[in-house]
Amino acid sequence: MSGSQCFSTWRPTAPARTRREPWSEGPCQAHLLDKTLVRELQGTHAQAMLESKGNMKDFIREFGESNKKFVFIGGAGTGKSELALNLAVGLAGSAAGTGTVSGEAPRDAAGLVDLFDLDQTKPLFRSRDLAASLASKGVNLHFQDQYLDSPQAVGGVEKSLADPGRYTILDAGGDKGGARMIGRYAQLLERDGCMVFYVINPFRPWSEDIYDVDATLSSVLAASRLQKFHILVNPNVGHETDFDEWCEGLEKAREMLEPFAKIEALGASEKFAGDVQEEIPLLAIHPFIDYGL
């Protein structure tokens, strides 16, 4: 899995606008996927998806066998926290040999994965409420109580990133504010064995067109000080998203992105992940977060 493509070589096909062209300036992006595997997803239950041919194990096989460090960045409301939670539980289950999202991991799975909630401004879920549940699945959830007048940094990130034997997942806050928290670890995150996913939800206001995507992406990259990333498209309008809406969002994302960037991963609700027929690794999302709706 090698190869690279530089954003500076890409130009939009849309009519000229007052804003600068997408990715007309910026770093090169390393592409991991030189070939794709056909995935025939079956089943809608989380464990059924993990046991089928085109399931989270394929996502983990594609990315998790050569990487132990993962970062989710992107605009607010893209679904980064759910993606991070599901990847963490999936990696813990895979490492422990259970391969389940909903079931508990065996005792020797404790501490296999570190998940860091780095959102300092408006955490989207109550970390304390999830900590015990995630621990039973082999995931250590690291968080820090936040105060509006004095945001607090989460401890232990450097230690986990420097440990080659641990899985580390960083869930950054939305937009450039959250990405600044990632910037302090940029040197560690630029090493081999780290996957940075820039998450795009085409239904969000800042993903209306390629220019909006570019503006948000550029500010997030500048704040995070990262130069390599991989695009993960997660079309959703919340937990009630249906398959037709997901397909509509994916089509919109393709129209916007594919002239300039490769979609390297997808997120989709476990409710209809079994209906997805794509040659792109897909992370089936079990809803861990209670938004109180």
C-alpha positions as CSV (number, residue, x, y, z in Angstrom):
1,M,0.0,0.0,0.0
2,S,1.9,3.0,-1.2
3,G,1.8,6.0,-3.5
4,S,0.9,9.6,-3.1
5,Q,-0.8,12.4,-4.8
6,C,-0.4,16.1,-4.2
7,F,-3.3,18.5,-3.7
8,S,-1.4,21.2,-5.5
9,T,-1.8,19.3,-8.8
10,W,-5.6,19.3,-8.7
11,R,-8.0,21.9,-10.0
12,P,-11.7,22.2,-9.8
13,T,-14.0,21.8,-12.8
14,A,-16.6,24.1,-11.4
15,P,-17.0,27.7,-12.8
16,A,-14.6,30.3,-11.4
17,R,-15.5,31.7,-8.1
18,T,-14.1,34.4,-5.8
19,R,-12.7,31.9,-3.4
20,R,-9.4,30.2,-4.1
21,E,-9.4,26.8,-5.9
22,P,-9.7,23.8,-3.7
23,W,-6.3,22.5,-2.5
24,S,-4.5,24.9,-4.8
25,E,-2.0,25.2,-2.0
26,G,-1.3,22.6,0.6
27,P,0.5,19.4,1.5
28,C,0.6,16.1,-0.3
29,Q,-1.7,13.3,0.8
30,A,-0.4,9.8,1.1
31,H,-2.9,7.3,-0.3
32,L,-2.9,3.8,1.2
33,L,-5.3,2.2,-1.2
34,D,-3.8,1.2,-4.5
35,K,-6.4,-1.5,-4.9
36,T,-9.8,-2.2,-3.5
37,L,-11.6,-5.3,-2.3
38,V,-15.1,-6.1,-3.2
39,R,-17.2,-6.3,0.0
40,E,-20.6,-8.0,0.1
41,L,-22.0,-6.9,3.5
42,Q,-24.5,-9.1,5.1
43,G,-26.7,-8.7,8.1
44,T,-27.7,-5.6,10.1
45,H,-26.8,-6.6,13.7
46,A,-23.4,-5.5,14.9
47,Q,-22.0,-9.0,15.5
48,A,-23.5,-10.3,12.3
49,M,-21.7,-7.6,10.4
50,L,-18.4,-8.4,12.1
51,E,-18.8,-12.0,11.1
52,S,-19.7,-11.4,7.5
53,K,-17.3,-11.1,4.6
54,G,-17.5,-7.3,4.1
55,N,-17.6,-6.1,7.6
56,M,-15.6,-4.1,10.2
57,K,-12.9,-6.8,10.1
58,D,-12.3,-5.7,6.5
59,F,-11.9,-2.1,7.7
60,I,-9.6,-3.3,10.5
61,R,-7.7,-5.5,8.1
62,E,-7.2,-2.7,5.6
63,F,-6.0,-0.1,8.2
64,G,-5.5,-1.8,11.5
65,E,-2.9,-4.4,10.6
66,S,-0.3,-1.9,9.7
67,N,-1.4,1.0,11.9
68,K,-1.9,1.3,15.7
69,K,-2.5,5.0,15.9
70,F,-5.7,6.7,14.6
71,V,-6.9,10.3,14.5
72,F,-10.3,11.6,13.6
73,I,-10.5,15.3,12.6
74,G,-13.0,17.3,10.6
75,G,-15.9,19.7,11.0
76,A,-18.4,19.6,13.8
77,G,-21.3,17.2,13.4
78,T,-19.5,14.8,11.0
79,G,-19.8,11.8,13.4
80,K,-16.1,11.6,14.5
81,S,-17.0,10.5,18.0
82,E,-19.2,7.6,16.9
83,L,-16.5,6.5,14.4
84,A,-13.8,6.7,17.1
85,L,-15.9,4.7,19.6
86,N,-16.7,2.0,17.1
87,L,-13.2,1.7,15.8
88,A,-11.9,1.5,19.4
89,V,-14.3,-1.3,20.3
90,G,-13.7,-3.1,17.0
91,L,-9.9,-3.0,17.5
92,A,-10.2,-4.2,21.0
93,G,-12.4,-7.1,19.9
94,S,-10.1,-8.0,17.1
95,A,-7.0,-8.0,19.2
96,A,-8.8,-10.1,21.9
97,G,-10.1,-12.5,19.3
98,T,-13.8,-11.8,20.0
99,G,-14.6,-9.6,17.0
100,T,-17.7,-8.1,18.6
101,V,-19.0,-4.6,19.1
102,S,-21.9,-5.3,21.4
103,G,-20.4,-8.1,23.5
104,E,-17.9,-7.9,26.3
105,A,-14.2,-8.6,25.8
106,P,-12.4,-11.3,27.9
107,R,-10.5,-10.2,30.9
108,D,-7.1,-10.3,29.1
109,A,-8.5,-7.7,26.6
110,A,-8.4,-5.0,29.3
111,G,-6.3,-2.0,28.2
112,L,-5.8,-3.1,24.6
113,V,-7.0,0.3,23.2
114,D,-6.7,3.9,24.4
115,L,-9.4,6.3,23.3
116,F,-8.8,10.0,24.0
117,D,-11.8,12.4,24.0
118,L,-10.0,15.7,23.1
119,D,-13.0,17.9,22.7
120,Q,-12.4,20.8,25.0
121,T,-15.3,23.0,24.0
122,K,-18.5,20.9,23.8
123,P,-18.1,17.2,24.4
124,L,-20.8,15.4,22.5
125,F,-21.2,12.6,25.0
126,R,-20.8,12.2,28.7
127,S,-17.5,10.3,28.9
128,R,-17.9,9.3,32.5
129,D,-21.1,7.4,31.6
130,L,-19.4,5.5,28.8
131,A,-16.1,4.7,30.6
132,A,-17.3,1.6,32.5
133,S,-19.1,0.2,29.4
134,L,-16.1,0.7,27.2
135,A,-13.7,-0.8,29.8
136,S,-15.7,-4.1,29.7
137,K,-15.0,-4.1,25.9
138,G,-11.3,-3.6,26.3
139,V,-11.2,0.2,25.7
140,N,-9.6,2.7,28.1
141,L,-11.5,6.0,27.7
142,H,-9.4,9.0,28.6
143,F,-11.1,12.3,29.2
144,Q,-10.9,15.5,31.2
145,D,-13.7,17.5,32.7
146,Q,-13.9,20.8,30.9
147,Y,-14.6,24.3,32.1
148,L,-15.6,27.2,29.7
149,D,-13.1,29.6,31.3
150,S,-10.2,27.1,31.6
151,P,-10.1,24.2,29.1
152,Q,-8.1,21.3,30.3
153,A,-5.8,19.0,28.3
154,V,-6.2,15.3,28.6
155,G,-3.2,13.5,30.0
156,G,-1.4,10.4,28.8
157,V,-1.6,11.0,25.0
158,E,2.1,11.2,24.4
159,K,2.8,8.1,26.4
160,S,0.1,6.1,24.5
161,L,1.3,7.4,21.1
162,A,4.9,6.5,21.9
163,D,4.0,2.9,22.9
164,P,4.2,0.7,19.8
165,G,2.3,-2.1,21.4
166,R,-0.9,-0.1,22.1
167,Y,-3.7,1.1,19.9
168,T,-4.3,4.8,20.3
169,I,-7.3,6.7,19.0
170,L,-7.7,10.5,19.2
171,D,-11.1,12.0,18.8
172,A,-10.6,15.7,18.2
173,G,-13.2,18.4,18.6
174,G,-14.8,19.9,15.5
175,D,-13.2,22.5,13.2
176,K,-9.9,24.2,13.8
177,G,-10.5,24.8,17.5
178,G,-10.5,21.0,18.2
179,A,-7.7,20.4,15.7
180,R,-5.3,22.7,17.7
181,M,-5.3,20.0,20.4
182,I,-3.9,17.6,17.8
183,G,-1.2,20.0,16.8
184,R,0.8,19.5,19.9
185,Y,1.2,15.8,18.9
186,A,1.9,16.4,15.2
187,Q,5.5,15.1,15.4
188,L,4.3,11.8,16.8
189,L,1.3,11.6,14.4
190,E,3.5,12.0,11.3
191,R,5.3,8.7,12.0
192,D,4.6,5.5,10.1
193,G,1.8,3.5,11.6
194,C,-0.6,6.4,12.1
195,M,-3.8,7.0,10.1
196,V,-5.4,10.4,10.2
197,F,-9.0,10.4,9.0
198,Y,-10.5,13.6,7.9
199,V,-14.2,13.0,8.2
200,I,-16.7,14.6,5.8
201,N,-20.5,14.6,6.3
202,P,-21.9,16.0,3.1
203,F,-25.1,17.0,4.9
204,R,-23.4,19.5,7.1
205,P,-23.5,23.3,6.1
206,W,-19.7,23.5,5.7
207,S,-19.8,20.7,3.1
208,E,-22.2,22.3,0.7
209,D,-19.7,22.3,-2.1
210,I,-16.0,21.6,-2.7
211,Y,-15.1,25.2,-1.8
212,D,-16.8,24.9,1.6
213,V,-15.0,21.5,2.2
214,D,-11.7,23.1,1.1
215,A,-12.1,26.1,3.5
216,T,-12.9,23.8,6.5
217,L,-10.2,21.3,5.6
218,S,-7.5,23.9,5.1
219,S,-8.2,25.5,8.5
220,V,-8.3,22.2,10.3
221,L,-5.0,21.1,8.7
222,A,-3.3,24.3,9.5
223,A,-4.4,24.1,13.2
224,S,-3.5,20.4,13.5
225,R,-0.1,20.9,11.8
226,L,-0.7,17.6,10.0
227,Q,0.4,17.0,6.4
228,K,-1.0,13.6,5.6
229,F,-4.6,12.5,5.9
230,H,-7.2,10.1,4.5
231,I,-10.7,11.0,3.6
232,L,-13.6,9.2,5.3
233,V,-17.1,10.0,4.2
234,N,-19.8,9.5,6.8
235,P,-23.2,10.7,5.3
236,N,-25.7,11.1,8.1
237,V,-28.4,13.3,9.5
238,G,-28.3,11.7,12.9
239,H,-29.3,8.3,14.2
240,E,-32.5,8.3,12.1
241,T,-30.6,8.3,8.8
242,D,-32.0,5.8,6.4
243,F,-30.3,4.0,3.5
244,D,-31.7,6.2,0.8
245,E,-30.4,9.3,2.6
246,W,-27.0,7.7,3.1
247,C,-26.8,6.9,-0.7
248,E,-27.8,10.4,-1.5
249,G,-25.0,11.8,0.7
250,L,-22.4,9.5,-0.7
251,E,-23.3,10.5,-4.3
252,K,-23.0,14.1,-3.3
253,A,-19.6,13.5,-1.7
254,R,-18.4,11.7,-4.8
255,E,-19.4,14.5,-7.1
256,M,-17.6,17.0,-4.9
257,L,-14.4,15.1,-4.0
258,E,-13.5,12.6,-6.7
259,P,-12.1,15.1,-9.2
260,F,-9.6,16.1,-6.5
261,A,-9.3,13.4,-3.8
262,K,-9.8,9.8,-3.2
263,I,-12.5,8.6,-0.8
264,E,-10.6,6.0,1.2
265,A,-13.1,4.9,3.8
266,L,-16.8,5.1,4.6
267,G,-19.0,5.2,7.7
268,A,-22.6,3.8,7.8
269,S,-25.2,2.9,10.4
270,E,-25.3,-0.7,11.3
271,K,-29.0,-0.6,10.4
272,F,-28.2,-0.7,6.7
273,A,-24.5,-1.4,6.4
274,G,-25.4,-4.8,5.1
275,D,-27.1,-3.2,2.1
276,V,-24.0,-1.2,1.1
277,Q,-22.3,-2.5,-2.0
278,E,-19.0,-0.5,-2.2
279,E,-15.4,-1.3,-2.9
280,I,-14.3,1.0,-0.1
281,P,-13.6,-0.2,3.5
282,L,-16.7,0.6,5.6
283,L,-17.0,1.1,9.3
284,A,-20.4,0.0,10.5
285,I,-21.5,2.3,13.3
286,H,-23.3,1.1,16.4
287,P,-24.8,4.1,18.2
288,F,-23.0,4.5,21.5
289,I,-23.8,8.1,22.1
290,D,-27.2,9.2,23.6
291,Y,-27.9,12.7,22.3
292,G,-31.0,12.9,24.5
293,L,-33.3,13.5,21.5
